[in-house]
Amino acid sequence: MKNIAALQTPVTGFLPDIEPTPAELDAIRIEMPLILAEVELLDAQIITLDRIPNELDARRIRRARRKVLAARRTLTNLNAAPGTSGVGA
């Protein structure tokens, strides 16, 4: 009887550490308000897929868009280089 063995190296290697690093967790924590605002906008848009949006739906979508823009602005301001105020410096 002859043993059958793989002659090639495995396609996927062993990943000893597949957990997110602390830096990745911090990045997710910082971006979470934007992620939640985008989910809220998506939910508002999904509601209107199968019907004509009424005034309440239109307000919900506008409010969600404003939240996304505000979250993006906040995130952009956080990522701005420290020490550059942009005001007559």
C-alpha positions as CSV (number, residue, x, y, z in Angstrom):
1,M,0.0,0.0,0.0
2,K,1.3,3.4,-0.9
3,N,0.6,6.6,1.1
4,I,-0.8,9.5,-0.8
5,A,0.5,12.9,0.4
6,A,0.2,16.4,-0.9
7,L,3.2,17.3,-3.1
8,Q,2.5,21.0,-3.1
9,T,2.7,23.5,-0.3
10,P,-0.6,24.6,1.2
11,V,-2.3,27.5,-0.6
12,T,-3.3,29.2,2.7
13,G,-0.8,29.4,5.4
14,F,-1.4,29.3,9.1
15,L,-2.5,32.6,10.5
16,P,-1.4,32.6,14.1
17,D,-2.8,36.0,15.0
18,I,-6.0,36.9,13.1
19,E,-7.4,39.2,15.8
20,P,-7.3,43.0,15.1
21,T,-4.4,44.9,16.5
22,P,-4.9,47.6,19.1
23,A,-4.2,50.2,16.4
24,E,-6.9,48.7,14.1
25,L,-9.4,48.7,17.0
26,D,-8.6,52.4,17.7
27,A,-9.1,53.3,14.1
28,I,-12.5,51.5,14.1
29,R,-13.5,53.3,17.3
30,I,-12.6,56.6,15.8
31,E,-14.5,55.9,12.6
32,M,-17.6,54.4,14.4
33,P,-19.7,57.6,14.3
34,L,-19.3,57.8,10.5
35,I,-20.1,54.1,10.1
36,L,-23.2,54.4,12.2
37,A,-24.3,57.6,10.3
38,E,-23.8,55.8,7.0
39,V,-25.8,52.8,8.2
40,E,-28.6,55.2,9.2
41,L,-28.6,56.8,5.8
42,L,-28.7,53.3,4.1
43,D,-31.6,52.3,6.3
44,A,-33.5,55.5,5.3
45,Q,-32.8,54.8,1.6
46,I,-33.9,51.1,1.9
47,I,-37.2,52.1,3.4
48,T,-38.1,54.1,0.2
49,L,-37.1,51.4,-2.3
50,D,-40.6,49.9,-2.7
51,R,-42.7,53.0,-2.4
52,I,-42.7,56.7,-3.3
53,P,-41.0,58.6,-0.5
54,N,-43.4,60.7,1.5
55,E,-42.5,63.9,3.4
56,L,-41.4,61.9,6.5
57,D,-39.1,59.7,4.4
58,A,-37.6,62.7,2.7
59,R,-36.9,64.4,6.0
60,R,-35.4,61.1,7.4
61,I,-33.0,60.9,4.4
62,R,-32.0,64.6,4.6
63,R,-31.3,64.2,8.3
64,A,-29.3,61.1,7.7
65,R,-27.3,62.8,4.9
66,R,-26.5,65.7,7.3
67,K,-25.3,63.3,10.0
68,V,-23.0,61.6,7.4
69,L,-21.6,64.9,6.3
70,A,-21.1,66.1,9.9
71,A,-19.4,62.8,10.9
72,R,-17.1,63.0,7.8
73,R,-16.2,66.6,8.7
74,T,-15.4,65.6,12.3
75,L,-13.3,62.7,11.1
76,T,-11.5,64.9,8.6
77,N,-10.8,67.5,11.3
78,L,-9.4,64.8,13.6
79,N,-7.1,63.5,10.9
80,A,-5.8,67.0,10.1
81,A,-2.1,67.5,10.9
82,P,-1.5,68.7,14.5
83,G,-0.1,72.2,14.8
84,T,-1.8,73.5,11.6
85,S,-4.7,75.7,12.7
86,G,-5.4,77.1,9.3
87,V,-6.3,80.5,10.8
88,G,-3.6,83.0,9.9
89,A,-0.8,80.8,11.2
